[in-house]
Amino acid sequence: MPSFRGLKPLPPDFATTGAALHRVAEEIVAPARKPENEIALRATPGGFGTPAFEFEGRECQVKMEGDQLVYRKGHDERRTRITSLAAAGALVEELLPAGANLDDHPLEVERAAAEALAAWCALGASVLEVLVAEADPGDDASEVNLWPEHFDIAIELGPDADGTRANYGFSPGDDEHAEPYLYVGPWTAEVAGELWNATGFRGAELGYAGLLAADDPYATALEFCETRKQALRG
């Protein structure tokens, strides 16, 4: 069983770094993936990135490691520290759509904050992969993906026909949540009661502070998801 007992307090610049890396994910990493209609990303060691894909006859991958963008093409690897979208885009220019308009405004990406985001993605991926592995065939569980638009790592799980399908995910924070949080969002089920405490959407959430205080954040997060899954099934 994975252990995330070392989950650390968030650096003060976590939100700023997260916003910058969200832009990198949405405007550089996802558009670099091939084929061009595929945008889903993955948690990768040290951050997030594309799965491996083929380009010009070689296996490629684009990913973030800490505060650096990494482009691997076959046995060659190049990397650059994130300073702006334009500078980062130059590293993977051959992969980006023609006419990509990347600005040169400075991006603030602090290494410690980027590493905290990577740890959050890794925790999310490990929990969600267990939910997928333990799902019944009728649950039609999706792959574990990091979606660049919302910048959360999530799955869909549960039969839609009986109203138990839901999104299970780990968000780095949003307009209504200053810190990362774990969530369960039912698609159609009307939910109420102490298990369903979300702010801004119908569902349940567990904030970063709650996981940080737990003896075992991984076990706590997994139990949170499994309890809501069972509650949806009555």
For each residue, the residues with C-beta under 8 A, 3 or more apart:
1: 218 219
2: 126 218
3: 6 216 218
4: 7 119 122 123 126 216 217 218
5: 215 216 217
6: 3
7: 4 119 123 211 212 217
8: 116 119 212
9: 212
10: 14 113 116 179 180 208
11: 14 17 110 112 113 116
12:
13: 16 17 108 110 112 113
14: 10 11 17 18 113 116 117 179
15: 18 19 173 178
16: 13 19 20 108 110 113
17: 11 13 14 20 21 108 109 110 113 114 117
18: 14 15 21 22 113 117 151 172 173
19: 15 16 22 23
20: 16 17 23 24 82 107 108 109
21: 17 18 24 25 47 48 64 82 109 114 117 151
22: 18 19 25 26 148 151 172
23: 19 20 26 27 85 107
24: 20 21 27 28 29 64 69 82 85 88 107 109
25: 21 22 28 29 30 41 48 64 146 148 151
26: 22 23 29 30 148 149 151
27: 23 24 30 31 85 89 100 102
28: 24 25 31 32 62 69 85 88 89 92 96 102
29: 24 25 26 32 33 41 48 49 50 62 63 64 69 148
30: 25 26 27 33 39 40 41 50 148
31: 27 28 36 39 95 96 97 100
32: 28 29 50 62 71 92 95 96
33: 29 30 36 38 39 41 50 51 53 62 95
34: 38 53 54 55 60 95
35: 38 53
36: 31 33 97
37:
38: 33 34 35 53
39: 30 31 33 147 148
40: 30 143 145 146 147
41: 25 29 30 33 48 49 50 145 146 147 148
42: 48 49 50 51 125 144 145 146
43: 47 48 118 121 122 124 125 144 146 153
44: 47 48 49 61 63 64 65
45: 65 118
46: 63 64 65 66 115 118
47: 21 43 44 63 64 65 66 114 117 118 121
48: 21 25 29 41 42 43 44 63 64 118 121 146 153
49: 29 41 42 44 61 62 63 64 70
50: 29 30 32 33 41 42 53 60 61 62 63
51: 33 42 61
52: 59 60 61
53: 33 34 35 38 50 59 60 61
54: 34 57 58 59 60
55: 34 58 60 73 94 95
56: 73
57: 54
58: 54 55 73 74
59: 52 53 54 73 74
60: 34 50 52 53 54 55 71 72 73 74 95
61: 44 49 50 51 52 53 70 71 72
62: 28 29 32 33 49 50 69 70 71 72 92 95
63: 29 44 46 47 48 49 50 69 70 72
64: 21 24 25 29 44 46 47 48 49 68 69 70 82 114 118
65: 44 45 46 47 68 70 79 118
66: 46 47 111 114 115 118
67: 81 82 109 110 111 114
68: 64 65 79 80 81 82
69: 24 28 29 62 63 64 79 80 81 82 88 91 92
70: 49 61 62 63 64 65 77 78 79
71: 32 60 61 62 77 78 79 91 92 95
72: 60 61 62 63 76 77
73: 55 56 58 59 60 76 77
74: 58 59 60
75:
76: 72 73
77: 70 71 72 73
78: 70 71 91
79: 65 68 69 70 71 91
80: 68 69 87 88 90 91
81: 67 68 69 109
82: 20 21 24 64 67 68 69 87 88 107 109
83: 87 88 106 107
84: 87 88 102 103 104 105 106 107
85: 23 24 27 28 88 89 102 103 104 105 107
86: 89 90 102 103 104
87: 80 82 83 84 90 91 104
88: 24 28 69 80 82 83 84 85 91 92 102
89: 27 28 85 86 92 93 96 100 102
90: 80 86 87 93
91: 69 71 78 79 80 87 88
92: 28 32 62 69 71 88 89 95 96
93: 89 90 96
94: 55
95: 31 32 33 34 55 60 62 71 92
96: 28 31 32 89 92 93 100
97: 31 36 100
98:
99:
100: 27 31 89 96 97
101:
102: 27 28 84 85 86 88 89
103: 84 85 86
104: 84 85 86 87
105: 84 85
106: 83 84
107: 20 23 24 82 83 84 85
108: 13 16 17 20
109: 17 20 21 24 67 81 82 113 114
110: 11 13 16 17 67 113 114
111: 66 67 114 115
112: 11 13 115 116
113: 10 11 13 14 16 17 18 109 110 116 117
114: 17 21 47 64 66 67 109 110 111 117 118
115: 46 66 111 112 118 119
116: 8 10 11 14 112 113 119 120
117: 14 17 18 21 47 113 114 120 121 172
118: 43 45 46 47 48 64 65 66 114 115 121 122
119: 4 7 8 115 116 122 123
120: 116 117 123 124 170 172 180 208
121: 43 47 48 117 118 124 125 146 153 170
122: 4 43 118 119 125 126
123: 4 7 119 120 126 127 170 211 217 218 221
124: 43 120 121 127 128 153 169 170 182 221
125: 42 43 121 122 128 129 144 153
126: 2 4 122 123 129 130 218
127: 123 124 130 131 170 182 218 221 222 225
128: 124 125 131 132 144 153 154 155 168 169 170
129: 125 126 132 133 144
130: 126 127 133 134 222
131: 127 128 134 135 141 155 157 168 222 225 226 229
132: 128 129 135 141 142 143 144 155 157
133: 129 130
134: 130 131
135: 131 132 139 141 157
136: 139
137: 140
138: 159
139: 135 136 157 158 159
140: 137 156 157 158 159 160 165
141: 131 132 135 155 156 157
142: 132 145 155 156 157
143: 40 132 155
144: 42 43 125 128 129 132 153 154 155
145: 40 41 42 142 153 154 155
146: 25 40 41 42 43 48 121 151 152 153 154
147: 39 40 41 150 151 152 153 154
148: 22 25 26 29 30 39 41 151
149: 26
150: 147 171 174
151: 18 21 22 25 26 146 147 148 171 172
152: 146 147 169 170 171 172
153: 43 48 121 124 125 128 144 145 146 147 169 170
154: 128 144 145 146 147 167 168 169 170
155: 128 131 132 141 142 143 144 145 167 168 169
156: 140 141 142 165 166 167 168
157: 131 132 135 139 140 141 142 165 166 168 229
158: 139 140 164 165 166 229 232 233
159: 138 139 140 162 164 165
160: 140 163 165 187 188
161:
162: 159
163: 160 186 187 188 189 232
164: 158 159 186 189 229 232 233
165: 140 156 157 158 159 160 186 187 188
166: 156 157 158 184 185 186 187 189 203 228 229 232
167: 154 155 156 183 184 185 187 203
168: 128 131 154 155 156 157 183 184 225 229
169: 124 128 152 153 154 155 182 183 185
170: 120 121 123 124 127 128 152 153 154 180 181 182 183
171: 150 151 152 174 177 180 181 182 183
172: 18 22 117 120 151 152 180
173: 15 18 177 178 179 180 181
174: 150 171 177 200
175:
176: 199 200
177: 171 173 174 180 181 199 200 205 207
178: 15 173
179: 10 14 173 207 208 209
180: 10 120 170 171 172 173 177 207 208
181: 170 171 173 177 205 206 207 208
182: 124 127 169 170 171 205 206 207 211 221 224 225
183: 167 168 169 170 171 198 201 203 204 205 206
184: 166 167 168 203 204 205 224 225 228 229
185: 166 167 169 198 201 202 203
186: 163 164 165 166 189 191 202 203 232
187: 160 163 165 166 167
188: 160 163 165
189: 163 164 166 186 232
190: 202
191: 186 195 196 202 203 204 231 232
192: 196
193: 196
194: 197
195: 191 204 227 228 231
196: 191 192 193 202 203 204 228
197: 194 204 205
198: 183 185 201 202 203 204 205
199: 176 177 205
200: 174 176 177
201: 183 185 198
202: 185 186 190 191 196 198
203: 166 167 183 184 185 186 191 196 198 228
204: 183 184 191 195 196 197 198 224 228
205: 177 181 182 183 184 197 198 199
206: 181 182 183 210 211 220 221 224
207: 177 179 180 181 182 210 211
208: 10 120 179 180 181 211 212
209: 179 212 213
210: 206 207 213 214 220
211: 7 123 182 206 207 208 214 217 220 221
212: 7 8 9 208 209 217
213: 209 210
214: 210 211 217 219 220
215: 5 220
216: 3 4 5 219 220
217: 4 5 7 123 211 212 214 220 221
218: 1 2 3 4 123 126 127 221 222
219: 1 214 216 222 223
220: 206 210 211 214 215 216 217 223 224
221: 123 124 127 182 206 211 217 218 224 225
222: 127 130 131 218 219 225 226
223: 219 220 226 227
224: 182 184 204 206 220 221 227 228
225: 127 131 168 182 184 221 222 228 229
226: 131 222 223 229 230
227: 195 223 224 230 231
228: 166 184 195 196 203 204 224 225 231 232
229: 131 157 158 164 166 168 184 225 226 232 233
230: 226 227 233
231: 191 195 227 228 234
232: 158 163 164 166 186 189 191 228 229
233: 158 164 229 230
234: 231
